[in-house]
Amino acid sequence: MITCARETELWEAIARGRWPETAPAELRAHVESCGTCREFAEVAGAVHADGIDARCAATPPTSAIAWWRAQMRARHEAAHAADRPITIAHALAVAAGSGLMVALMSIVVPWLRPFVIRLVQSGENITSLPTLGLAQQWGPILAAALLMMAVLGPVALYLALADD
């Protein structure tokens, strides 16, 4: 990398906004004769001008707006923190409801089994095919309905209690 001894002086002139109008004549003459300083002046001048434009275009918010945003953020965080125990209570309620549904199914299914068996046997003894067909048709439907209640019940409860 080729550097020039006057590069630092050129950079100071650019950074202070004295380039090229109010820069010393000897520095301007040197930049015209030195290729390294000429390229440096073009690039550094453009970067410096862009920085000035960016600072002029920037419009930071007023202190009142910054304060208002901070207050809104604090309120939002406080509300979110207050919702956490409620969310935990809802999750526990869904878990308890699911456990209760499973417990009820474990009680109901054995109770229904003898009824279904008697219904099927009575249909075979009487040779009443509609009764046998009814037991064969409604038994799986009843089991499917209980299974759907066990699976979809907690999902429906979650969706009903969810905020989002």
C-alpha positions, -999 to 999 in steps of 0.1 A, spaced: 0 0 0 14 33 -10 8 62 14 18 98 13 32 118 42 6 145 37 -24 121 39 -30 130 76 -30 167 68 -55 161 40 -77 140 63 -78 168 89 -88 193 62 -116 170 50 -128 162 85 -130 199 95 -149 208 63 -121 229 49 -115 208 18 -112 221 -10 -124 256 -7 -105 268 24 -76 244 24 -41 258 20 -30 264 -16 1 242 -12 -21 212 0 -44 216 -30 -14 218 -53 0 186 -37 -33 167 -41 -34 176 -78 1 163 -82 -1 132 -60 -23 103 -73 -26 87 -38 -38 119 -22 -61 127 -51 -79 93 -48 -79 97 -10 -95 131 -13 -122 119 -36 -132 89 -15 -128 106 19 -146 137 7 -175 116 -5 -177 96 27 -175 128 48 -203 144 27 -225 114 31 -219 115 69 -230 151 70 -261 144 49 -270 115 71 -266 136 103 -288 164 87 -314 139 76 -316 122 109 -346 133 130 -344 117 164 -377 117 184 -383 143 209 -378 135 246 -416 134 251 -420 108 224 -391 88 238 -406 90 273 -440 79 260 -425 49 242 -407 39 273 -439 41 293 -458 21 268 -431 -6 267 -430 -7 306 -468 -11 307 -467 -38 280 -440 -57 299 -460 -53 332 -492 -67 316 -473 -96 301 -458 -104 335 -492 -102 351 -506 -126 325 -481 -153 333 -498 -167 364 -531 -167 345 -515 -186 316 -501 -212 341 -535 -216 357 -551 -221 323 -525 -248 314 -531 -265 347 -569 -264 341 -565 -279 307 -542 -307 321 -567 -314 349 -596 -315 325 -577 -339 302 -569 -361 332 -605 -360 343 -616 -370 308 -593 -399 307 -604 -410 342 -641 -408 332 -634 -428 301 -616 -455 321 -648 -457 343 -673 -455 314 -657 -479 290 -658 -509 313 -693 -501 323 -705 -500 287 -687 -532 278 -712 -556 295 -741 -536 281 -728 -540 245 -720 -577 250 -756 -583 264 -770 -564 235 -751 -585 210 -759 -618 227 -796 -609 230 -796 -602 193 -781 -636 186 -805 -654 208 -836 -638 194 -822 -640 159 -832 -604 154 -807 -592 129 -817 -555 132 -807 -556 170 -774 -573 161 -768 -547 134 -776 -519 158 -751 -531 183 -724 -536 157 -732 -502 142 -734 -481 173 -705 -497 194 -677 -484 172 -694 -451 167 -697 -447 205 -661 -457 210 -650 -432 182 -671 -404 198 -655 -410 232 -620 -410 216 -628 -378 198 -640 -362 230 -608 -372 247 -586 -359 220 -605 -328 207 -618 -317 241 -585 -304 254 -576 -289 220 -609 -270 219 -604 -259 255 -569 -246 247 -582 -227 216 -610 -212 237 -586 -200 264 -557 -189 242 -551 -152 238 -536 -152 204 
